[in-house]
């Protein structure tokens, strides 16, 4: 088993990957994450379940964290200082 691989906007799949020139959709929201011209359309994770866009990945993570742990992504956000 391997960790999910993150693909971002300036990333493309290796030429040797059979999906390099295929359109790939998020398995959750069905938004296109990779276009058939080997261009990343949306930041996404390559997982054992398939492609998951960063929004859906975050939603999945937050739902698991809220059930099993005592912190979430919200706890990692910086607090804004009050402007004076």
Contact map, one row per residue, 1 for C-alpha under 8 A:
111000000000000000000000000000000000000000000000000000000000000000000000000000000000
111100000000000000000000000000000000000000000000000000000000000000000000000000000000
111110000000000000000000000000000000000000000010000000000000000000000000000000000000
011111000000000000000000000000000000000000001111000000000000000000000000000000000000
001111100000000000000000000000000000000000001110000000000000000000000000000000000000
000111110000000000000000000000000000000000111100000000000000000000000000000000000000
000011111011000000000000000000000000000100111100000000000000000000000000000000000000
000001111110000000000000000000000000000101110000000000000000000000000000000000000000
000000111110000000000000000000000000001111100000000000000000000000000000000000000000
000000011111000000000000000000000000001100000000000000000000000000000000000000000000
000000111111100000000000000000000000001100000000000000000000000000000000000000000000
000000100111110000010000000000000000011100000000000000000000000000000000000000000000
000000000011111010110000000000000000011000000000000000000000000000000000000000000000
000000000001111110010000000000000000000000000000000000000000000000000000000000000000
000000000000111111010000000000000000000000000000000000000000000000000000000000000000
000000000000011111010000000000000000000000000000000000000000000000000000000000000000
000000000000111111110000000000000000000000000000000000000000000000000000000000000000
000000000000001111111100000000000000000000000000000000000000000000000000000000000000
000000000000100011111111000000000000000000000000000000000000000000000000000000000000
000000000001111111111100000000000001110000000000000000000000000000000000000000000000
000000000000000001111110000000000011110000000000000000000000000000000000000000000000
000000000000000001111111000000000111110000000000000000000000000000000000000000000000
000000000000000000101111100000011111000000000000000000000000000000000000000000000000
000000000000000000100111110000011111000000000000001000000000000000000000000000000000
000000000000000000000011111001111100000000000000001100000000000000000000000000000000
000000000000000000000001111111111000000000010000011110000000000000000000000000000000
000000000000000000000000111111000000000000000000111100000000000000000000000000000000
000000000000000000000000011111000000000000000000000100010000000000000000000000000000
000000000000000000000000011111100000000000000000000000010000000000000000000000000000
000000000000000000000000111111110000000000000000000000000000000000000000000000000000
000000000000000000000000110011111000000000000000000010000000000000000000000000000000
000000000000000000000011110001111110000011000000000000000000000000000000000000000000
000000000000000000000011110000111110000111110000001010000000000000000000000000000000
000000000000000000000111100000011111011111000000000000000000000000000000000000000000
000000000000000000001111000000011111111110000000000000000000000000000000000000000000
000000000000000000011111000000000111111000000000000000000000000000000000000000000000
000000000000000000011100000000000011111000000000000000000000000000000000000000000000
000000000001100000011100000000000111111100000000000000000000000000000000000000000000
000000001111100000000000000000000111111110000000000000000000000000000000000000000000
000000111111000000000000000000001110011111100000000000000000000000000000000000000000
000000001000000000000000000000011110001111100000000000000000000000000000000000000000
000000011000000000000000000000011100000111110000000011000000000000000000000000000000
000001111000000000000000000000001000000111111000000011000000000000000000000000000000
000001110000000000000000010000001000000001111100001111001000000000000000000000000000
000111100000000000000000000000000000000000111110001111001000000000000000000000000000
000111100000000000000000000000000000000000011111011100000000000000000000000000000000
001110000000000000000000000000000000000000001111111100000000000000000000000000000000
000100000000000000000000000000000000000000000111110000000000000000000000000000000000
000000000000000000000000001000000000000000000011111000000000000000000000000000000000
000000000000000000000000011000000000000000000111111100000000000000000000000000000000
000000000000000000000001111000001000000000011110111110000000000000000000000000000000
000000000000000000000000111100000000000000011110011111011000000000000000000000000000
000000000000000000000000010000101000000001111000001111111000000000000000000000000000
000000000000000000000000000000000000000001111000000111111100000000000000000000000000
000000000000000000000000000000000000000000000000000011111110000000000000000000000000
000000000000000000000000000110000000000000000000000111111111000000000000000000000000
000000000000000000000000000000000000000000011000000111111111100000000000000000000000
000000000000000000000000000000000000000000000000000001111111110000000000000000000000
000000000000000000000000000000000000000000000000000000111111111000000000000000000000
000000000000000000000000000000000000000000000000000000011111111100000000000000000000
000000000000000000000000000000000000000000000000000000001111111110000000000000000000
000000000000000000000000000000000000000000000000000000000111111111000001100000000000
000000000000000000000000000000000000000000000000000000000011111111100000000000000000
000000000000000000000000000000000000000000000000000000000001111111111000000000000000
000000000000000000000000000000000000000000000000000000000000111111111111000000000000
000000000000000000000000000000000000000000000000000000000000011111111111000000000000
000000000000000000000000000000000000000000000000000000000000001111111000000000000000
000000000000000000000000000000000000000000000000000000000000000111111100000000000000
000000000000000000000000000000000000000000000000000000000000000111111111000000000000
000000000000000000000000000000000000000000000000000000000000000011011111000000000000
000000000000000000000000000000000000000000000000000000000000000011001111111000000000
000000000000000000000000000000000000000000000000000000000000010011001111111100000000
000000000000000000000000000000000000000000000000000000000000010000000011111110000000
000000000000000000000000000000000000000000000000000000000000000000000011111110000000
000000000000000000000000000000000000000000000000000000000000000000000011111110000000
000000000000000000000000000000000000000000000000000000000000000000000001111111000000
000000000000000000000000000000000000000000000000000000000000000000000000111111100000
000000000000000000000000000000000000000000000000000000000000000000000000000111110000
000000000000000000000000000000000000000000000000000000000000000000000000000011111000
000000000000000000000000000000000000000000000000000000000000000000000000000001111100
000000000000000000000000000000000000000000000000000000000000000000000000000000111110
000000000000000000000000000000000000000000000000000000000000000000000000000000011111
000000000000000000000000000000000000000000000000000000000000000000000000000000001111
000000000000000000000000000000000000000000000000000000000000000000000000000000000111
